[in-house]
Amino acid sequence: NAHYRPQEGDILFDGKTISGLKPHQAAAMGIARTFQKVELFQGMTVLDNIKLGRHMMMNFSLAGSFFRLPGIVRDEISHRAAIEEEIIDFMGLSGFRYSPVGVLPLGIRKRVDMARALAMKPRILLLDEIMSGMAVEEKEDMASYILDVQRDMGMTVVWIEHDLAAV
């Protein structure tokens, strides 16, 4: 994958330049994205892949995690419940919760990718050709989810797409 740097000017988000930020720095500012080529952990379940999106929001300490201290466990349970109740249901993934991602059709994997981005509770969601390679029915479903994210979550969505009929 080629990464392009601006030759001049700045890209601003919330009044701060984001040009050249590392992915974790952009995520901390409230920017989440999906990828044209789905970048999921194929052997992990849908739930575990989505939990990775929420990981940066969790309290963490090496000792607390190692000894499974009550505060760390409560935080993990709370985040898992939020993911399961809000995001998995919202994205229509309840029936796939414990399925390994690698065995799922492309349209479902793309929804998992979007759900993982939503798990970060971003202020802006960047969708990079999310409909690439999808069948017509899958594209219709995805378009509905994109509209729902914008309408129901009040989230700004920036969508890059070559399929103008889908847009």
MODELLER restraints for C-alpha pairs under 7 A, 6 or more apart:
rsr = mdl.restraints
at = mdl.atoms
rsr.add(forms.Gaussian(group=physical.xy_distance, feature=features.Distance(at['CA:10:A'], at['CA:17:A']), mean=6.20, stdev=0.5))
rsr.add(forms.Gaussian(group=physical.xy_distance, feature=features.Distance(at['CA:10:A'], at['CA:19:A']), mean=6.15, stdev=0.5))
rsr.add(forms.Gaussian(group=physical.xy_distance, feature=features.Distance(at['CA:11:A'], at['CA:17:A']), mean=5.55, stdev=0.5))
rsr.add(forms.Gaussian(group=physical.xy_distance, feature=features.Distance(at['CA:11:A'], at['CA:18:A']), mean=5.68, stdev=0.5))
rsr.add(forms.Gaussian(group=physical.xy_distance, feature=features.Distance(at['CA:11:A'], at['CA:19:A']), mean=5.48, stdev=0.5))
rsr.add(forms.Gaussian(group=physical.xy_distance, feature=features.Distance(at['CA:12:A'], at['CA:18:A']), mean=5.72, stdev=0.5))
rsr.add(forms.Gaussian(group=physical.xy_distance, feature=features.Distance(at['CA:30:A'], at['CA:122:A']), mean=4.31, stdev=0.5))
rsr.add(forms.Gaussian(group=physical.xy_distance, feature=features.Distance(at['CA:30:A'], at['CA:123:A']), mean=4.96, stdev=0.5))
rsr.add(forms.Gaussian(group=physical.xy_distance, feature=features.Distance(at['CA:30:A'], at['CA:124:A']), mean=6.46, stdev=0.5))
rsr.add(forms.Gaussian(group=physical.xy_distance, feature=features.Distance(at['CA:31:A'], at['CA:122:A']), mean=5.35, stdev=0.5))
rsr.add(forms.Gaussian(group=physical.xy_distance, feature=features.Distance(at['CA:31:A'], at['CA:123:A']), mean=6.17, stdev=0.5))
rsr.add(forms.Gaussian(group=physical.xy_distance, feature=features.Distance(at['CA:31:A'], at['CA:124:A']), mean=5.16, stdev=0.5))
rsr.add(forms.Gaussian(group=physical.xy_distance, feature=features.Distance(at['CA:31:A'], at['CA:125:A']), mean=6.15, stdev=0.5))
rsr.add(forms.Gaussian(group=physical.xy_distance, feature=features.Distance(at['CA:32:A'], at['CA:117:A']), mean=5.34, stdev=0.5))
rsr.add(forms.Gaussian(group=physical.xy_distance, feature=features.Distance(at['CA:32:A'], at['CA:122:A']), mean=5.71, stdev=0.5))
rsr.add(forms.Gaussian(group=physical.xy_distance, feature=features.Distance(at['CA:32:A'], at['CA:124:A']), mean=6.46, stdev=0.5))
rsr.add(forms.Gaussian(group=physical.xy_distance, feature=features.Distance(at['CA:32:A'], at['CA:125:A']), mean=5.03, stdev=0.5))
rsr.add(forms.Gaussian(group=physical.xy_distance, feature=features.Distance(at['CA:32:A'], at['CA:126:A']), mean=6.11, stdev=0.5))
rsr.add(forms.Gaussian(group=physical.xy_distance, feature=features.Distance(at['CA:33:A'], at['CA:117:A']), mean=5.90, stdev=0.5))
rsr.add(forms.Gaussian(group=physical.xy_distance, feature=features.Distance(at['CA:33:A'], at['CA:125:A']), mean=5.56, stdev=0.5))
rsr.add(forms.Gaussian(group=physical.xy_distance, feature=features.Distance(at['CA:33:A'], at['CA:126:A']), mean=4.38, stdev=0.5))
rsr.add(forms.Gaussian(group=physical.xy_distance, feature=features.Distance(at['CA:33:A'], at['CA:127:A']), mean=5.70, stdev=0.5))
rsr.add(forms.Gaussian(group=physical.xy_distance, feature=features.Distance(at['CA:34:A'], at['CA:113:A']), mean=6.08, stdev=0.5))
rsr.add(forms.Gaussian(group=physical.xy_distance, feature=features.Distance(at['CA:34:A'], at['CA:114:A']), mean=5.94, stdev=0.5))
rsr.add(forms.Gaussian(group=physical.xy_distance, feature=features.Distance(at['CA:34:A'], at['CA:117:A']), mean=6.60, stdev=0.5))
rsr.add(forms.Gaussian(group=physical.xy_distance, feature=features.Distance(at['CA:34:A'], at['CA:126:A']), mean=6.41, stdev=0.5))
rsr.add(forms.Gaussian(group=physical.xy_distance, feature=features.Distance(at['CA:34:A'], at['CA:127:A']), mean=5.13, stdev=0.5))
rsr.add(forms.Gaussian(group=physical.xy_distance, feature=features.Distance(at['CA:34:A'], at['CA:128:A']), mean=5.90, stdev=0.5))
rsr.add(forms.Gaussian(group=physical.xy_distance, feature=features.Distance(at['CA:35:A'], at['CA:127:A']), mean=6.92, stdev=0.5))
rsr.add(forms.Gaussian(group=physical.xy_distance, feature=features.Distance(at['CA:35:A'], at['CA:128:A']), mean=5.28, stdev=0.5))
rsr.add(forms.Gaussian(group=physical.xy_distance, feature=features.Distance(at['CA:35:A'], at['CA:130:A']), mean=6.82, stdev=0.5))
rsr.add(forms.Gaussian(group=physical.xy_distance, feature=features.Distance(at['CA:36:A'], at['CA:128:A']), mean=5.21, stdev=0.5))
rsr.add(forms.Gaussian(group=physical.xy_distance, feature=features.Distance(at['CA:36:A'], at['CA:129:A']), mean=4.94, stdev=0.5))
rsr.add(forms.Gaussian(group=physical.xy_distance, feature=features.Distance(at['CA:36:A'], at['CA:130:A']), mean=5.53, stdev=0.5))
rsr.add(forms.Gaussian(group=physical.xy_distance, feature=features.Distance(at['CA:36:A'], at['CA:132:A']), mean=6.50, stdev=0.5))
rsr.add(forms.Gaussian(group=physical.xy_distance, feature=features.Distance(at['CA:38:A'], at['CA:110:A']), mean=6.42, stdev=0.5))
rsr.add(forms.Gaussian(group=physical.xy_distance, feature=features.Distance(at['CA:38:A'], at['CA:113:A']), mean=6.72, stdev=0.5))
rsr.add(forms.Gaussian(group=physical.xy_distance, feature=features.Distance(at['CA:40:A'], at['CA:49:A']), mean=6.70, stdev=0.5))
rsr.add(forms.Gaussian(group=physical.xy_distance, feature=features.Distance(at['CA:40:A'], at['CA:113:A']), mean=6.85, stdev=0.5))
rsr.add(forms.Gaussian(group=physical.xy_distance, feature=features.Distance(at['CA:41:A'], at['CA:49:A']), mean=6.54, stdev=0.5))
rsr.add(forms.Gaussian(group=physical.xy_distance, feature=features.Distance(at['CA:42:A'], at['CA:100:A']), mean=6.48, stdev=0.5))
rsr.add(forms.Gaussian(group=physical.xy_distance, feature=features.Distance(at['CA:42:A'], at['CA:101:A']), mean=4.90, stdev=0.5))
rsr.add(forms.Gaussian(group=physical.xy_distance, feature=features.Distance(at['CA:42:A'], at['CA:102:A']), mean=4.19, stdev=0.5))
rsr.add(forms.Gaussian(group=physical.xy_distance, feature=features.Distance(at['CA:43:A'], at['CA:100:A']), mean=5.48, stdev=0.5))
rsr.add(forms.Gaussian(group=physical.xy_distance, feature=features.Distance(at['CA:43:A'], at['CA:101:A']), mean=6.36, stdev=0.5))
rsr.add(forms.Gaussian(group=physical.xy_distance, feature=features.Distance(at['CA:43:A'], at['CA:102:A']), mean=6.03, stdev=0.5))
rsr.add(forms.Gaussian(group=physical.xy_distance, feature=features.Distance(at['CA:44:A'], at['CA:100:A']), mean=5.20, stdev=0.5))
rsr.add(forms.Gaussian(group=physical.xy_distance, feature=features.Distance(at['CA:44:A'], at['CA:101:A']), mean=6.19, stdev=0.5))
rsr.add(forms.Gaussian(group=physical.xy_distance, feature=features.Distance(at['CA:45:A'], at['CA:97:A']), mean=6.78, stdev=0.5))
rsr.add(forms.Gaussian(group=physical.xy_distance, feature=features.Distance(at['CA:45:A'], at['CA:98:A']), mean=5.16, stdev=0.5))
rsr.add(forms.Gaussian(group=physical.xy_distance, feature=features.Distance(at['CA:45:A'], at['CA:99:A']), mean=5.07, stdev=0.5))
rsr.add(forms.Gaussian(group=physical.xy_distance, feature=features.Distance(at['CA:45:A'], at['CA:100:A']), mean=4.14, stdev=0.5))
rsr.add(forms.Gaussian(group=physical.xy_distance, feature=features.Distance(at['CA:45:A'], at['CA:101:A']), mean=5.59, stdev=0.5))
rsr.add(forms.Gaussian(group=physical.xy_distance, feature=features.Distance(at['CA:46:A'], at['CA:96:A']), mean=6.53, stdev=0.5))
rsr.add(forms.Gaussian(group=physical.xy_distance, feature=features.Distance(at['CA:46:A'], at['CA:97:A']), mean=5.19, stdev=0.5))
rsr.add(forms.Gaussian(group=physical.xy_distance, feature=features.Distance(at['CA:46:A'], at['CA:98:A']), mean=6.02, stdev=0.5))
rsr.add(forms.Gaussian(group=physical.xy_distance, feature=features.Distance(at['CA:46:A'], at['CA:99:A']), mean=6.00, stdev=0.5))
rsr.add(forms.Gaussian(group=physical.xy_distance, feature=features.Distance(at['CA:46:A'], at['CA:100:A']), mean=6.29, stdev=0.5))
rsr.add(forms.Gaussian(group=physical.xy_distance, feature=features.Distance(at['CA:46:A'], at['CA:101:A']), mean=5.69, stdev=0.5))
rsr.add(forms.Gaussian(group=physical.xy_distance, feature=features.Distance(at['CA:46:A'], at['CA:112:A']), mean=6.53, stdev=0.5))
rsr.add(forms.Gaussian(group=physical.xy_distance, feature=features.Distance(at['CA:47:A'], at['CA:97:A']), mean=5.24, stdev=0.5))
rsr.add(forms.Gaussian(group=physical.xy_distance, feature=features.Distance(at['CA:47:A'], at['CA:98:A']), mean=6.33, stdev=0.5))
rsr.add(forms.Gaussian(group=physical.xy_distance, feature=features.Distance(at['CA:49:A'], at['CA:116:A']), mean=6.62, stdev=0.5))
rsr.add(forms.Gaussian(group=physical.xy_distance, feature=features.Distance(at['CA:50:A'], at['CA:112:A']), mean=6.81, stdev=0.5))
rsr.add(forms.Gaussian(group=physical.xy_distance, feature=features.Distance(at['CA:50:A'], at['CA:115:A']), mean=6.19, stdev=0.5))
rsr.add(forms.Gaussian(group=physical.xy_distance, feature=features.Distance(at['CA:50:A'], at['CA:116:A']), mean=4.13, stdev=0.5))
rsr.add(forms.Gaussian(group=physical.xy_distance, feature=features.Distance(at['CA:50:A'], at['CA:119:A']), mean=6.50, stdev=0.5))
rsr.add(forms.Gaussian(group=physical.xy_distance, feature=features.Distance(at['CA:51:A'], at['CA:80:A']), mean=6.96, stdev=0.5))
rsr.add(forms.Gaussian(group=physical.xy_distance, feature=features.Distance(at['CA:51:A'], at['CA:116:A']), mean=6.99, stdev=0.5))
rsr.add(forms.Gaussian(group=physical.xy_distance, feature=features.Distance(at['CA:52:A'], at['CA:116:A']), mean=6.95, stdev=0.5))
rsr.add(forms.Gaussian(group=physical.xy_distance, feature=features.Distance(at['CA:53:A'], at['CA:116:A']), mean=4.78, stdev=0.5))
rsr.add(forms.Gaussian(group=physical.xy_distance, feature=features.Distance(at['CA:53:A'], at['CA:117:A']), mean=5.89, stdev=0.5))
rsr.add(forms.Gaussian(group=physical.xy_distance, feature=features.Distance(at['CA:53:A'], at['CA:119:A']), mean=5.12, stdev=0.5))
rsr.add(forms.Gaussian(group=physical.xy_distance, feature=features.Distance(at['CA:53:A'], at['CA:120:A']), mean=5.18, stdev=0.5))
rsr.add(forms.Gaussian(group=physical.xy_distance, feature=features.Distance(at['CA:54:A'], at['CA:119:A']), mean=5.05, stdev=0.5))
rsr.add(forms.Gaussian(group=physical.xy_distance, feature=features.Distance(at['CA:54:A'], at['CA:120:A']), mean=4.97, stdev=0.5))
rsr.add(forms.Gaussian(group=physical.xy_distance, feature=features.Distance(at['CA:58:A'], at['CA:75:A']), mean=6.69, stdev=0.5))
rsr.add(forms.Gaussian(group=physical.xy_distance, feature=features.Distance(at['CA:59:A'], at['CA:72:A']), mean=6.67, stdev=0.5))
rsr.add(forms.Gaussian(group=physical.xy_distance, feature=features.Distance(at['CA:59:A'], at['CA:75:A']), mean=6.91, stdev=0.5))
rsr.add(forms.Gaussian(group=physical.xy_distance, feature=features.Distance(at['CA:60:A'], at['CA:72:A']), mean=6.94, stdev=0.5))
rsr.add(forms.Gaussian(group=physical.xy_distance, feature=features.Distance(at['CA:64:A'], at['CA:72:A']), mean=6.14, stdev=0.5))
rsr.add(forms.Gaussian(group=physical.xy_distance, feature=features.Distance(at['CA:65:A'], at['CA:72:A']), mean=6.49, stdev=0.5))
rsr.add(forms.Gaussian(group=physical.xy_distance, feature=features.Distance(at['CA:83:A'], at['CA:119:A']), mean=6.52, stdev=0.5))
rsr.add(forms.Gaussian(group=physical.xy_distance, feature=features.Distance(at['CA:87:A'], at['CA:115:A']), mean=6.16, stdev=0.5))
rsr.add(forms.Gaussian(group=physical.xy_distance, feature=features.Distance(at['CA:87:A'], at['CA:119:A']), mean=6.76, stdev=0.5))
rsr.add(forms.Gaussian(group=physical.xy_distance, feature=features.Distance(at['CA:88:A'], at['CA:94:A']), mean=5.71, stdev=0.5))
rsr.add(forms.Gaussian(group=physical.xy_distance, feature=features.Distance(at['CA:88:A'], at['CA:115:A']), mean=7.00, stdev=0.5))
rsr.add(forms.Gaussian(group=physical.xy_distance, feature=features.Distance(at['CA:91:A'], at['CA:111:A']), mean=6.64, stdev=0.5))
rsr.add(forms.Gaussian(group=physical.xy_distance, feature=features.Distance(at['CA:91:A'], at['CA:115:A']), mean=6.59, stdev=0.5))
rsr.add(forms.Gaussian(group=physical.xy_distance, feature=features.Distance(at['CA:91:A'], at['CA:145:A']), mean=6.80, stdev=0.5))
rsr.add(forms.Gaussian(group=physical.xy_distance, feature=features.Distance(at['CA:101:A'], at['CA:109:A']), mean=6.54, stdev=0.5))
rsr.add(forms.Gaussian(group=physical.xy_distance, feature=features.Distance(at['CA:106:A'], at['CA:134:A']), mean=6.73, stdev=0.5))
rsr.add(forms.Gaussian(group=physical.xy_distance, feature=features.Distance(at['CA:107:A'], at['CA:134:A']), mean=6.02, stdev=0.5))
rsr.add(forms.Gaussian(group=physical.xy_distance, feature=features.Distance(at['CA:107:A'], at['CA:138:A']), mean=5.51, stdev=0.5))
rsr.add(forms.Gaussian(group=physical.xy_distance, feature=features.Distance(at['CA:110:A'], at['CA:130:A']), mean=6.79, stdev=0.5))
rsr.add(forms.Gaussian(group=physical.xy_distance, feature=features.Distance(at['CA:123:A'], at['CA:155:A']), mean=5.92, stdev=0.5))
rsr.add(forms.Gaussian(group=physical.xy_distance, feature=features.Distance(at['CA:123:A'], at['CA:156:A']), mean=6.62, stdev=0.5))
rsr.add(forms.Gaussian(group=physical.xy_distance, feature=features.Distance(at['CA:124:A'], at['CA:155:A']), mean=5.99, stdev=0.5))
rsr.add(forms.Gaussian(group=physical.xy_distance, feature=features.Distance(at['CA:124:A'], at['CA:156:A']), mean=4.81, stdev=0.5))
rsr.add(forms.Gaussian(group=physical.xy_distance, feature=features.Distance(at['CA:124:A'], at['CA:157:A']), mean=5.84, stdev=0.5))
rsr.add(forms.Gaussian(group=physical.xy_distance, feature=features.Distance(at['CA:125:A'], at['CA:156:A']), mean=6.26, stdev=0.5))
rsr.add(forms.Gaussian(group=physical.xy_distance, feature=features.Distance(at['CA:125:A'], at['CA:157:A']), mean=4.82, stdev=0.5))
rsr.add(forms.Gaussian(group=physical.xy_distance, feature=features.Distance(at['CA:125:A'], at['CA:158:A']), mean=6.20, stdev=0.5))
rsr.add(forms.Gaussian(group=physical.xy_distance, feature=features.Distance(at['CA:126:A'], at['CA:157:A']), mean=6.00, stdev=0.5))
rsr.add(forms.Gaussian(group=physical.xy_distance, feature=features.Distance(at['CA:126:A'], at['CA:158:A']), mean=4.86, stdev=0.5))
rsr.add(forms.Gaussian(group=physical.xy_distance, feature=features.Distance(at['CA:126:A'], at['CA:159:A']), mean=6.00, stdev=0.5))
rsr.add(forms.Gaussian(group=physical.xy_distance, feature=features.Distance(at['CA:127:A'], at['CA:158:A']), mean=6.15, stdev=0.5))
rsr.add(forms.Gaussian(group=physical.xy_distance, feature=features.Distance(at['CA:127:A'], at['CA:159:A']), mean=4.68, stdev=0.5))
rsr.add(forms.Gaussian(group=physical.xy_distance, feature=features.Distance(at['CA:127:A'], at['CA:160:A']), mean=6.06, stdev=0.5))
rsr.add(forms.Gaussian(group=physical.xy_distance, feature=features.Distance(at['CA:128:A'], at['CA:159:A']), mean=6.31, stdev=0.5))
rsr.add(forms.Gaussian(group=physical.xy_distance, feature=features.Distance(at['CA:128:A'], at['CA:160:A']), mean=5.10, stdev=0.5))
rsr.add(forms.Gaussian(group=physical.xy_distance, feature=features.Distance(at['CA:128:A'], at['CA:161:A']), mean=6.74, stdev=0.5))
rsr.add(forms.Gaussian(group=physical.xy_distance, feature=features.Distance(at['CA:129:A'], at['CA:160:A']), mean=5.45, stdev=0.5))
rsr.add(forms.Gaussian(group=physical.xy_distance, feature=features.Distance(at['CA:129:A'], at['CA:161:A']), mean=4.53, stdev=0.5))
rsr.add(forms.Gaussian(group=physical.xy_distance, feature=features.Distance(at['CA:129:A'], at['CA:162:A']), mean=6.90, stdev=0.5))
rsr.add(forms.Gaussian(group=physical.xy_distance, feature=features.Distance(at['CA:131:A'], at['CA:139:A']), mean=5.93, stdev=0.5))
rsr.add(forms.Gaussian(group=physical.xy_distance, feature=features.Distance(at['CA:139:A'], at['CA:166:A']), mean=6.78, stdev=0.5))
rsr.add(forms.Gaussian(group=physical.xy_distance, feature=features.Distance(at['CA:143:A'], at['CA:166:A']), mean=6.96, stdev=0.5))
rsr.add(forms.Gaussian(group=physical.xy_distance, feature=features.Distance(at['CA:149:A'], at['CA:155:A']), mean=6.36, stdev=0.5))
rsr.add(forms.Gaussian(group=physical.xy_distance, feature=features.Distance(at['CA:150:A'], at['CA:156:A']), mean=6.23, stdev=0.5))
rsr.add(forms.Gaussian(group=physical.xy_distance, feature=features.Distance(at['CA:150:A'], at['CA:157:A']), mean=6.57, stdev=0.5))
